[in-house]
Amino acid sequence: MSTSSIESSTDRILIVENEPGTVQNLEHKLRRDIPGIVIESDSNVVGGQKKLNEAFDHNRPYDVVILDFRLPHDPKSPVEVANFSLGFLRNSETLIIHMTAWPNDPDFKRVRPAPNTPAAAHRLYFGKDEYDWAEKV
């Protein structure tokens, strides 16, 4: 898990993903394409929500939150929770990017909004099986 200083940039991204290789891949591509970007990460729901709360409490919401669709609840739990961000993010301007290794998961299909609808305005959904998903992010 890597964390950069909050004070160094206004462009802020939070990655909540429990696969270290995916986090490293995303961080590499984002830092290459967006110089000066601040990237924070966590690997579970509890840690991700703590970072989101702190950002909101300090009036420094993230510009983008990239989430694995299914995440462990906490570092000690093997149980994965689906879609923990819905109804939590208090800043409607934050772009939410959900990604999953299981795009045919019924829960993923159920919450994925139809394209070109108000519900889809600040949410993107990617299957990790898509060839260029990391570049699309």
C-alpha positions in Angstrom: 0.0 0.0 0.0 1.4 3.4 -0.9 0.3 6.8 0.1 1.5 10.2 -1.1 1.3 13.5 0.7 -2.1 15.2 0.5 -0.7 18.7 0.4 1.3 18.2 -2.8 -1.5 18.4 -5.4 -5.2 19.2 -5.9 -5.8 16.2 -8.1 -6.4 13.3 -5.8 -7.2 9.7 -6.4 -8.1 6.9 -4.0 -7.6 3.3 -5.0 -9.4 0.7 -2.9 -8.2 -2.7 -4.2 -6.9 -5.8 -2.5 -4.7 -7.1 -5.3 -1.3 -5.4 -4.9 -0.3 -6.0 -8.6 -3.5 -4.1 -9.7 -2.7 -1.2 -7.4 0.9 -1.0 -8.7 -0.3 -1.1 -12.3 -2.8 1.6 -11.8 -0.4 3.8 -9.9 2.2 3.5 -12.5 -0.1 4.4 -15.4 -1.7 7.3 -13.5 1.6 8.8 -12.4 2.9 8.5 -15.9 -0.1 10.2 -17.4 -1.0 12.7 -14.7 2.2 14.3 -13.3 1.9 15.5 -9.7 -1.2 13.4 -9.0 -1.7 12.4 -5.4 -2.6 8.7 -5.1 -3.7 7.0 -1.9 -4.7 3.4 -1.5 -6.2 0.9 0.8 -7.0 -2.8 0.5 -10.3 -3.2 2.3 -13.7 -1.5 3.1 -12.8 -0.3 6.6 -9.5 1.4 5.4 -11.1 2.8 2.3 -14.0 4.3 4.3 -11.6 5.8 6.9 -9.7 7.5 4.1 -13.0 8.8 2.5 -14.2 10.1 5.9 -10.9 11.9 6.6 -10.9 13.5 3.1 -14.5 14.7 3.6 -13.9 15.9 7.2 -10.9 18.0 6.0 -12.8 19.3 3.0 -10.5 17.6 0.6 -12.7 15.1 -1.3 -11.1 12.8 -3.8 -11.5 13.7 -7.5 -11.6 10.0 -8.4 -12.2 6.9 -6.4 -11.2 3.6 -8.1 -12.8 0.6 -6.4 -12.6 -3.1 -6.8 -16.2 -4.1 -6.8 -15.7 -6.9 -4.2 -13.4 -6.1 -1.3 -12.6 -7.7 2.1 -14.4 -5.9 4.9 -11.2 -5.5 7.0 -7.6 -6.8 6.9 -8.5 -9.9 8.9 -11.7 -10.9 7.0 -11.7 -13.1 4.0 -15.4 -12.2 3.4 -15.8 -9.8 0.4 -18.4 -7.1 0.4 -19.9 -5.9 -2.9 -20.2 -2.3 -3.9 -19.4 -0.6 -0.6 -19.4 3.0 -2.0 -23.0 3.2 -3.1 -24.8 5.6 -0.7 -21.6 6.5 1.1 -19.8 9.1 -1.0 -21.1 12.5 0.0 -19.5 14.4 -2.8 -21.6 13.9 -6.0 -18.7 15.4 -8.1 -16.4 12.5 -7.3 -15.9 10.2 -10.2 -16.4 6.6 -9.1 -14.7 3.8 -11.1 -15.8 0.3 -10.2 -13.7 -2.5 -11.6 -14.1 -6.3 -11.2 -12.5 -9.5 -12.2 -16.0 -10.9 -12.4 -18.0 -8.7 -14.8 -20.8 -11.3 -15.1 -21.4 -11.2 -11.3 -25.2 -10.7 -10.8 -24.5 -8.0 -8.2 -22.2 -6.1 -10.6 -24.8 -6.3 -13.3 -27.6 -5.2 -11.0 -26.0 -2.0 -9.8 -24.4 -1.0 -13.1 -26.5 1.9 -14.4 -27.7 2.1 -17.9 -25.4 4.3 -20.1 -26.3 7.9 -20.6 -28.5 8.2 -17.5 -28.1 10.5 -14.6 -27.1 7.5 -12.4 -24.2 6.9 -14.8 -22.9 10.5 -14.9 -20.3 10.0 -12.2 -19.7 6.3 -12.3 -17.8 4.0 -14.6 -17.7 0.2 -14.6 -15.0 -2.0 -16.0 -14.3 -5.7 -16.1 -10.7 -6.4 -15.4 -10.9 -8.9 -18.3 -11.3 -6.0 -20.8 -8.0 -5.7 -22.7 -7.5 -2.0 -22.1 -9.3 -1.5 -18.8 -6.3 0.2 -17.1 -5.8 2.6 -20.0 -9.5 3.5 -19.9 -9.2 4.5 -16.2 
